[in-house]
């Protein structure tokens, strides 16, 4: 007994054969074609319960054919395959009404599972959109990890679901948030970003929700907040893990009730904003430490999206390098080429600063080196490891080195208060004592370069700047 009839269109005979055999074994009736014209004829004759089609065919691009199919038979599910597996391919497939997009090469078991879902799920007419075509691709990479992200983003474009983007610093969290906005149904509205780590904690509520005249010292006039500025669009809350508890409570109310009040205000204000949050921290650990509200986490984490570090997608490095060289040339820097040996070095590097570090490197290579072709020797010069801070043994146990200093600190701390119980906050005070010299040493090791120091420490640049200011960090001049 047949489970349904499937129309397959691909100009590659080998792929047609493989799909025919796999789908037939799964119990489907299969018809295959090598061009778009035959597929269109079958569709108009009412044949097929599902279509599987390649994008590029000899007589017509499937992205031009899909709108006609959806108009003629809107209930017919279409699965799009493509070897041009970029972010824009996934977006165009979604815009033109495809049920699913599969990059080549694909897993046959996954394809069979998708076919089964497409034929059994209730038929729903997807809302489609056709934004302006752009030359700049917001996300670059063809690795399996990036393909998974593209497919999730394509499904999210026409929704208002709250998204939580996680990933190390420099992985492109704001780029993903902007892509969600620029290619989604809110693209005509504003995109407003706010970085929690870059704003003094006592001003975050005012920045988010605005304040009334006289709400606090220095509030000489009413000020609009980011929620009001983002009305009808998208609000990107970067480094959400650095949001203070009071602001978390206010944000939770917005997510629960769809309204907020300004600082010093009394009248609730309705809001129509899509929230996209991002963090490089483990929020579950912050919840355990009492630093982040669990109920807020669940409200924000409706759709979790993890961005892989660059070391987990090293096969994307060549595409990223070419992309950044093209951007640098567009900005007026000299055109450059890169040889295979240099690309091999870049693919093997660990990239602690992720894509941001790679982009900065490419700009330096374009700006500082007169050679037309970047070689492995040049790359080796730029990727040289920073000098080790004298006196630190790589084989030593850091805890053993620090323990005596902590014990001395504790002894003096308790002696200061005699029989009285010292005030609370010892944990954070010791962390502060350790954090100050660590940041100072990192800055000295990178000759005061805050970008490189942030990469060395694994911190966001804005987070480092805030810590330098809050902790009054002094550079340890003899660290190198």
Secondary structure by P-SEA (a helix, b strand, c coil): cccbbbbbbcccaaaaaaaaaaaaaabbbbbbbccaaaaaaaaaaccccbbbbbccccccccccaaaaaaaacccbbbbbbcccccaaaaaaaaaacccccccccccaaaaaaaaaaaaccccccccccccccccccccccccaaaaaaaaaaaaacccccbbbbbbcccccaaaaaaaaccccccccbbbbbbbcccccccccccccccccccccccccbbbbccccccccbbbbbcccccccaaaaaaaaaaaaccccccccccbbbbbbbbbbbbbccaaaaaaaaccccaaaaaaaacbbbbbbcccccccaaaaaaaaaaaaaaaaccccccccaaaaaaaaaccccccaaaaaaaaaaaacccccccccaaaaaaaaccccccccccccccccccaaaaaaaaaaaaaaaacccccccaaaaaaaaaaaaaaaaaaaaaacccaaaaaaaacccaaaaaaaaaaaccccccccc
